[in-house]
Amino acid sequence: MKANATKSTMMALLVPTMLLVPAALRAQSGSAAQDQSQSHQSQVQAQGQAQGGARTPQARIDAALSAAAKANVPAKLLESKIAEGEAKHVPPERIATAVEARVTSLVRASETMKRGGVEATNAGELAVTADALDAGVSESAVIRVEREAPAERRTVAIAVLADLVRLGNASDRALARVSTAVTSSAALANMRAEVATQLTHGGLGSTLDAAGAIRLP
């Protein structure tokens, strides 16, 4: 009787333990599979990065110039700055990165102008439009100035719009100020001078002076 009771007690202790063993094995197997999957994913990502980084800086620059040409972006907005970077011995990788970023900005500017039914009168106008968008000016504000400003004042007007936003003005407020100034060359010149003074005090250069510049990261 006593032996039977002892045997029953042992079985009661062993059965839960036996039931836990497969669960533990499954947990370990699942964890190992997850680790393997994560390891494989990391290897794939590393391989993809290696393949992406296999392109030479010159190949990246060539591809960016090709994209610019397809979008009818003037090559001179890029080529002169590439030469400038090389003359200053900027590492090719940084030049390639800067060119790619600038092409993206110029293409966006070109598409914005097309949507607004406006065509750039010169390369400088496209450059400052890209700078304005990069500065955070809304597309609607840019298009509004493009439409309102006379062709001969358009580039300066957009540059001043960009600088006002760079100084902390909201797009709509900057637009309101520029819209009143584009009515005459004198008014626009005065506003440009005023904004330039504020930029100088803040240690900043004007958008118009840096038109088309590539900002190296």
N, C-alpha and C positions, 0 to 999 in steps of 0.2 A: 504494500500500500504506500509505504513511505517512499520506496524506489520509484513507483509510478508518479508520485507527486513531484519528486526531484526531476524526473525526466520531463514532465510537463512544464516545469519552470524553465528548464534549459531550452526547450523548444520555443517557449514564449519569448525568450531573449534572443534566440538565433534568427527567428523568422523575420523580424523587422530589419535586423542587420543585413540579412540576405537580400531583402527587398530594396535596401538602400544602395547596395553595390552597383547594380545596373544603372540606377539613376546617376550615381556619381561618375560612372564610366561615360555615360551619355553626355554629362555636363562637361567632362574633360575633353571628350571628342568634339563637342560643339565649340568649345573655347579654342581648341587647336585649329579647327576649321576656320574660325573667325580670324585668328591670328594669321593663318596662311593666306586667307583672302585679302587681309589688309596688307600683308607683305607683298602679295602679287600686285595689288593696286598701286602700292608705292613704287614698285619696280616699273610698272607701266607708265606711271607719271614721270618717273625719272628718265625713262627711255624717251618719252614724248618731249620732255624738256631738252634732252640731249639732241634729239633730232631737230627741234626748233632752233636750238642754239648752234646747229651745225652750219647755218647760213652765214656767210661772211658779211661783215659790215657793208662792203661794196655791193654785194648781192641785195642786201636789204635796201640800200640807197637806190639802186637801179630799179627795184620793184616799186618803191615809193614814187620815183620820178615817172615811171610808166603809169601808175595810178593817177598821178597829177595830170599827165598828158591826156588820158582818157576823159578826165573831167574838165578839160580845156583850161587848166590852171597854168598860167605863164611859168615856164621853166626858170626864168630869171629870178623869180621870187625865192627859188631854192638854190640854184647853182651858185649865185654870188655868196650866199651864206655858207655853203659847203666849202667853197674856196677859202672863205674867211676862217672857218674852223680849222681847216688844214694848215693855214698860214700861222695860226696860233698854237699849232701842235696839240689840238684837242684830240683825245683818243678816238679812233674810228668808231668804236662802239657807241660812244656818246653822240657823235655826229649822226650816226644812223638812227638812233633813238629820237633825236631832235628833229631830223628830217621827217620821219614817219609821223610824229606828232603834228608837225607843221602842215604836212599834206592833209591830214585828217581835218585840221582846222580850216584850211583853205577850201577844201571840197565842201565842207559844211556851209561855209560862207557863200560859195557859189550856188549851192542848192537852195539856200535861204533866199538869195536874191531872185533866183528863177521862180520860186513859189510866189514871190511878191511882184512878179512881172517887171523886174528891174534888171537892167544889164549894166555891168561895171564899165565905166568910161575909160578906165586905165587899170594897170596892175596895182597901183597904190591903193585904189579904192577897194579892191578885193582884199588886199592885205589888212587894211584898217577895219574892214568889216569882220574879218576873221579875228582880229584882236579884240574888237568890241564884244563879239560872242564869247570869246575866251574869258573876257573880263566879267562876264555875267549879265551883259545887256540882253534883254529879252529879244527874241526874233521879231516880235511885233513892233517893238520900238525901233529896231534897226530898219525894218521895212518902211515904217512911217517916215523916218528921216530921209531914206533913200528916195521916197516919192515926193516929199515936200521940198527938199533942198534943190536949188538950181544945180545943174550939172557941174558948174565951175566951183561950187561951194560944197559939194557933196562929201568929198574925201575929208575935208577939214571938219565938217559938221559931225560926221560919224566918229572921227578921232576924239573930238571934244566930248561927244556923248559917252564914249568908252571911258575917258578920263574922269568924267563926273561920277560914273559908277565906281570906278576904282577908288575915288575919294570917299566912297561910302553912301552916295546917293542911290535911291531906288530907281529902277528903270523909268517908271512913269514920271517921277519928279525930274530926272535928268532930261527926259524927252520934252517935258513942258518948257524947260529952260532953253533947250536947243531950238525948239520949234519957233520961239519968239526971236531968236538970234539969227536964224537963216534968212530973215526977210531982207537983210542988207549985209554987204560985205564988211562994213564998218562994225556993225553990232557983233557979227561973228568973230571978227578979229579981236575985239575987246574981250569977249568971253574967252577966247582962246588964251589971251594973255593973262587973264585973271586965273584961269584954271592952271596954266603953266606955273604961275607963282605959287599956288597952293601945292602943286606937285613937288616943286623945288623945296619948299619948306618941309615937306614930308619925306624928302630924300628919294623922290621918284622921278623918272624920266617920262616925257610925254609919249603918247601912243604914236603921234605923227612922226616924231623923231625916230622912233624905232619901227616904223612901218615895214612890214615884211621880215622883221628880224626873227631868227630862230633862237628860242631861249634854251640854252643848253642845261640839262638837268645836272 
